Structure formats: structure tokens, C-alpha cells
Amino acid sequence: MQLLRRTNILRWGKLSIHKGLRDDLRRQISSSVVRCAGVPMSYTLHSPPDSTSSQPPLIIMHGLMGSKTNWKSLGKAIASRMGMESQGTTKLTDSFLHQVFTVDARNHGDSPHTDDHSYPLLAEDILLFMQQHSIPTATLMGHSMGGRAVMATALMEPSVVDRLVVLDMSPVGTSKSISSLPRFLEIMLRIAVPPDLSPPQAKTHVDNLLKPAIPEAGIRQFLLTNLTQAPEGGYTWRVNVKGIAKNFNPHISTFPAASLPHHSFEGETFFIAGALSDYLRPKDEEAVEEIFPQASFHYLEGAGHWLHADQPAAFLNLLSLVLLP
């Protein structure tokens, strides 16, 4: 694996000076603030073999149109991965001894549907989740939309974020491909599935309807993970297509950095991107550092936007370095 990496070690060193104060603030915020705007998120918990681990939990949020099931295998691997073979023996990788919560964002998966959808609201959901589960501080990791959600969380309540991991997303720019998403949503809203079809037939039927507008089979298959049988019969979308379409511009397509309570997050922040993706570009690094001054940037060769699916082994190896205590 070739890895392009830039790290500001001197800036990281300053964090330890304020650690005691930050810990006090975390306890105060987690115990005294009632989150009113958040909704309870569905989640899966992956626990490490060593239940006495002192590492802070890791909360992972998926991207737009995804769900916690996208992280089922990797969530297990991060919580309990056996690794670092040395001289014929295998030992637990210390950096992976984390409780891992994979969550469904609002309007996705098994979490509630709401009319509103924005990054400040997704951040409120994360903060409510931490409060409900008595988590005073956590490492937050998010992919794409989830990456912006965890960035928003850090810029709303920085004291509860131990470190930040943002996967193939930027707070200052975005991919040109995102402009096609409203068209995908419009097509999904118009699709009607005959209720007498079996699940495999229904997926084939919808795939054929999507194909003229979405020639990429991988994107169609990703969208089809949201097709589900409704309790009353027939088929529906698990994701709130109407709500996401309504809020896409500007609440999902852009990141409201200037309107969040804190204009910068001083904690450790790791941006991991696919080298083949244009969601995070090296030319944007300087602007990103104005918001996240402790940022380091990592680009996985041979990976696109879904870097954790394109290069899972390389991604886990890099993540093990990022999560070192």
C-alpha cells in the first residue's frame, strides 16, 4: 500500500496541555445539557474482546443513502480485529480495542424519518446518542454525509470529541458528481413496484427502471439496498427519499461551517480520502486547516469515494495507526 501522508506533530503536542480542562468540560456538558433537537438513532454495538479497555468508544456514521449495515463487517473488525502478526504469533492490535457503535442517521435505515435534515440536526442526533448512552467523550468517524455530520458535532460541542476521523469528505468543497443526486432522488420518488413481485423480482424490476439514468451498476446496487417490503404489503424505500430531496439544497449539498457555534476544532482530526476521488482534494487542504488546524491528510491509492469498500485491508491498516492511543 502506498500512502501519501502529511502530519503536523508539533501541533498535536499542544493538546496534552489542556487535557484536564477538556475532560472537566466533557463531564459538565454530558451531564447537564438536554438535547432537544435530536432524534434517537438506531444502532449496532460491537464490543471488543477486552471489556476492560479504557479506549473511548468509536461512533461511526454512514454516508447519504447508506445505513449502519454498510459498516457491519468493518465495525466488527475495528472492535475485535486480530492483527499485527509478529514472529508467527497474532496479538490484539491495541489501537482497535474500542467499543464501536454504528448508527443509522435520521431518515436512513431504522432511524426515525423527519421533515428536516441538516448537518446541525445530525450533530444534535449524535450528541443526544452520546447522552443517552452515557458516553462523555468519543472518537467520531463518518463517511461522506456522515463525515460532515461528525465535523458539525465537533464544531458544536468540541469538548465531547476525543478525535475526529473524516472519510472522503471536505468542509469546504465537494465532488461534481453530487449534482446528479437530486436526479436519482426524483427517479426513486416516481418508481412504483408491483406488490405481487418477490423481493428478487422487485429488485430486478427497480434496477431496470434505474438503469437508463444510472448506468453505473455499483450505484444502482447501493440504492437498491434501501428497497424493502412494507409492513402493510408492497415495497417502499427504507430511506426517506422525499425528506432528503426536500433538504438536499442547500442543507445537504453544502456545509454550514460559518454558522456553527465554533469556527474551528482544535482536536486531532484525520482526513482519509480515496486517491481516485474528488470529494477531498489536496488543493483544499489549506482551507480545511483553517477550520481544523490539527488536521492530517491521508490518501488511499486505488480507492474511490467508497474507500473502505474499495480497499478494506489498506483502510483498516491506516485506521489502526489513526486510532493509536
C-alpha positions in Angstrom: 0.0 0.0 0.0 1.3 3.4 -1.0 0.3 6.1 1.4 0.6 9.9 1.0 0.6 11.3 4.5 1.1 14.8 5.9 1.1 15.2 9.7 1.6 18.2 12.0 3.2 16.5 15.0 4.1 19.8 16.7 0.5 20.9 16.8 -0.7 17.6 18.3 1.7 18.1 21.2 -0.2 21.1 22.4 -3.3 19.1 23.1 -2.0 17.4 26.2 -1.7 20.8 28.0 -5.4 21.3 28.0 -6.5 17.7 28.5 -7.6 18.0 32.2 -9.7 21.1 31.4 -11.2 19.4 28.4 -12.1 16.3 30.5 -13.9 18.5 33.1 -15.8 20.3 30.4 -16.9 17.0 28.8 -18.3 15.7 32.1 -20.2 19.0 32.6 -21.7 19.1 29.1 -22.7 15.4 29.0 -24.5 15.6 32.4 -26.1 19.0 32.2 -27.2 19.7 28.6 -30.5 18.3 27.4 -30.5 17.7 23.7 -33.9 18.9 22.4 -33.5 18.9 18.6 -32.1 15.4 18.3 -33.8 12.1 17.4 -32.9 8.7 18.8 -30.8 6.8 16.3 -30.9 3.1 15.7 -27.5 1.4 16.2 -25.5 -1.7 16.5 -22.9 -2.2 19.2 -19.7 -4.1 18.5 -17.7 -4.8 21.7 -14.0 -5.6 21.9 -12.8 -8.9 23.4 -11.2 -7.0 26.2 -14.2 -5.4 28.0 -11.9 -3.5 30.3 -10.4 -1.4 27.5 -10.0 2.2 28.5 -10.2 3.5 24.9 -13.1 5.9 24.2 -15.9 4.5 22.1 -15.9 4.9 18.4 -19.2 6.1 16.8 -19.4 5.6 13.0 -22.0 7.3 10.8 -22.5 6.2 7.2 -23.0 8.4 4.1 -26.1 9.6 2.2 -28.5 6.8 1.2 -26.5 4.4 3.4 -27.1 2.7 6.7 -25.3 1.1 9.6 -25.3 -2.2 7.7 -22.7 -0.7 5.4 -20.3 -0.9 8.4 -21.3 -4.3 9.8 -18.1 -6.2 8.8 -15.7 -3.3 9.4 -17.4 -2.4 12.7 -16.7 -6.0 13.9 -13.1 -5.8 12.6 -12.4 -2.5 14.3 -13.8 -3.7 17.7 -12.2 -7.1 17.7 -9.6 -7.3 14.9 -6.8 -9.8 15.4 -3.7 -8.4 13.8 -0.1 -7.4 13.8 1.4 -10.8 13.2 4.8 -10.9 14.7 7.2 -13.8 14.6 4.4 -16.3 13.9 2.1 -15.1 16.7 -1.0 -13.0 16.5 -2.0 -10.5 19.1 -4.8 -8.0 19.5 -4.0 -4.6 18.0 -4.2 -2.2 20.9 -5.5 0.6 18.8 -8.6 -1.4 17.9 -9.7 -2.2 21.4 -12.7 0.1 21.1 -16.4 -0.2 21.6 -17.8 0.5 18.2 -21.3 2.0 17.7 -22.5 2.0 14.1 -25.6 4.3 13.8 -28.4 4.9 11.3 -28.6 8.7 10.6 -32.1 10.2 10.8 -34.1 9.5 7.6 -31.9 6.4 7.0 -32.0 2.7 8.0 -34.1 2.0 11.1 -33.9 5.6 12.5 -36.9 7.9 12.5 -38.0 9.9 9.4 -38.3 13.6 9.8 -39.2 16.5 7.5 -35.9 18.3 8.3 -32.4 17.1 7.5 -29.3 19.2 8.0 -25.8 18.8 9.4 -26.6 20.7 12.7 -29.5 18.3 13.2 -27.3 15.3 12.5 -24.9 16.7 15.1 -27.7 17.0 17.6 -28.6 13.4 17.0 -25.0 12.3 17.7 -24.9 14.4 20.9 -28.2 13.0 22.0 -26.9 9.5 21.3 -23.9 10.1 23.5 -26.0 11.5 26.3 -28.5 8.6 26.1 -25.6 6.0 26.3 -23.7 7.9 29.0 -20.7 8.5 26.7 -18.8 11.5 28.0 -16.3 11.5 25.1 -15.9 9.5 21.9 -13.9 9.3 18.7 -16.3 10.2 15.9 -15.9 8.8 12.4 -18.1 9.5 9.4 -18.1 8.8 5.7 -19.4 11.4 3.2 -22.5 12.9 4.7 -21.6 11.2 8.0 -18.2 12.9 7.7 -19.9 16.3 7.6 -22.1 15.3 10.5 -19.2 14.5 12.7 -17.4 17.7 11.7 -20.6 19.6 12.7 -20.6 17.8 16.0 -17.0 18.9 16.7 -17.9 22.5 15.8 -20.9 22.4 18.1 -19.6 20.6 21.2 -15.8 20.2 20.7 -15.3 19.1 24.3 -17.0 15.8 23.8 -14.9 14.8 20.8 -11.8 12.8 21.6 -10.6 12.8 18.0 -12.2 13.1 14.6 -11.9 10.8 11.5 -13.5 12.1 8.3 -13.7 9.8 5.4 -13.6 11.2 1.8 -15.4 14.4 2.6 -14.4 18.1 2.9 -16.0 21.0 4.8 -15.0 23.5 2.0 -15.7 21.7 -1.3 -17.4 18.8 -2.8 -17.4 16.5 -5.8 -19.0 17.5 -9.1 -20.8 14.1 -9.0 -23.0 15.3 -6.1 -25.0 17.4 -8.6 -26.5 14.1 -10.0 -28.1 13.1 -6.7 -31.3 15.2 -7.0 -32.0 13.4 -10.3 -31.5 10.0 -8.6 -33.9 11.0 -5.8 -36.5 12.2 -8.3 -36.4 8.9 -10.1 -36.7 7.0 -6.9 -39.8 9.0 -5.9 -41.5 8.1 -9.2 -40.9 4.4 -9.1 -43.8 2.1 -8.3 -43.2 -1.6 -7.6 -45.9 -4.1 -8.3 -46.8 -5.6 -4.9 -47.0 -9.2 -6.1 -43.3 -9.4 -7.0 -40.9 -11.4 -4.9 -38.0 -9.4 -3.3 -35.5 -10.6 -6.0 -38.0 -9.8 -8.8 -38.7 -6.4 -7.2 -35.0 -5.5 -7.1 -34.6 -6.6 -10.8 -37.7 -4.5 -11.7 -36.3 -1.4 -10.0 -32.8 -2.0 -11.3 -34.1 -2.0 -14.9 -36.0 1.3 -14.2 -32.9 2.9 -12.8 -30.5 1.7 -15.5 -31.3 4.4 -18.2 -30.5 7.2 -15.8 -27.8 5.5 -13.7 -25.6 3.3 -15.9 -23.2 2.6 -13.1 -24.2 -0.8 -11.7 -22.5 -0.2 -8.4 -24.5 2.9 -7.7 -27.8 1.2 -8.6 -27.0 -1.7 -6.3 -26.2 0.7 -3.5 -29.5 2.5 -3.9 -31.3 -0.9 -4.1 -30.1 -1.7 -0.5 -32.8 0.7 0.5 -35.7 -1.2 -1.2 -37.7 -3.0 1.4 -41.1 -4.7 1.9 -43.6 -2.5 3.7 -45.4 -4.0 6.8 -48.8 -3.4 5.1 -47.6 -5.1 1.9 -45.8 -4.0 -1.2 -42.5 -2.2 -1.4 -41.1 1.1 -0.1 -37.8 2.9 0.4 -36.2 2.5 3.8 -34.6 5.9 3.3 -36.8 9.0 3.5 -36.4 9.9 -0.2 -38.9 12.8 -0.1 -37.3 14.4 3.0 -33.8 14.1 1.6 -34.9 15.5 -1.7 -36.6 18.4 0.0 -33.5 19.3 2.1 -30.8 18.4 -0.4 -30.2 22.0 -1.5 -28.7 23.7 0.5 -28.8 21.7 3.7 -27.1 18.5 2.4 -25.1 19.7 -0.6 -23.2 22.4 1.4 -21.6 22.5 4.8 -22.6 25.4 7.1 -19.2 26.0 8.8 -19.7 29.7 9.2 -23.0 29.3 11.1 -21.9 26.7 13.6 -21.1 27.8 17.2 -17.3 27.2 16.9 -15.4 28.3 13.9 -12.6 25.8 14.4 -11.9 22.5 16.2 -8.5 22.3 17.9 -8.6 18.5 18.4 -6.9 15.7 16.5 -8.5 15.4 13.1 -7.8 12.8 10.4 -9.0 13.2 6.8 -8.8 9.9 5.0 -9.7 10.0 1.3 -9.6 7.9 -1.8 -6.8 8.9 -4.1 -9.2 8.4 -7.1 -12.0 10.5 -5.5 -12.6 14.2 -5.9 -14.5 14.8 -2.7 -11.4 15.9 -0.9 -8.6 17.4 -3.0 -5.1 18.2 -1.9 -5.5 21.8 -3.1 -8.3 22.3 -0.5 -6.1 21.3 2.5 -5.0 24.8 3.4 -8.7 25.9 3.6 -9.6 22.8 5.6 -6.8 23.6 8.1 -8.4 27.0 8.8 -11.3 25.1 10.4 -9.4 22.0 11.6 -5.9 23.3 12.4 -4.7 19.9 13.7 -5.7 18.1 10.5 -3.6 15.5 8.8 -4.5 14.2 5.4 -4.2 10.6 4.1 -5.0 9.3 0.6 -5.5 5.6 -0.1 -4.2 4.6 -3.5 -6.6 2.6 -5.7 -9.6 3.8 -3.7 -12.5 6.0 -4.8 -15.3 7.6 -2.8 -16.2 4.3 -1.1 -12.6 3.9 0.1 -13.5 1.5 2.9 -15.2 -0.9 0.4 -12.6 -0.4 -2.4 -9.5 -1.0 -0.2 -10.8 -2.6 3.1 -7.5 -4.1 4.2 -5.5 -0.9 3.5 -8.2 1.2 5.1 -8.1 -0.9 8.3 -4.3 -0.7 8.4 -4.4 3.0 8.2 -7.2 3.3 10.7 -5.2 1.3 13.2 -2.5 3.9 13.0 -5.0 6.7 13.4 -6.6 5.1 16.4 -3.4 4.6 18.3 -3.8 6.0 21.8 
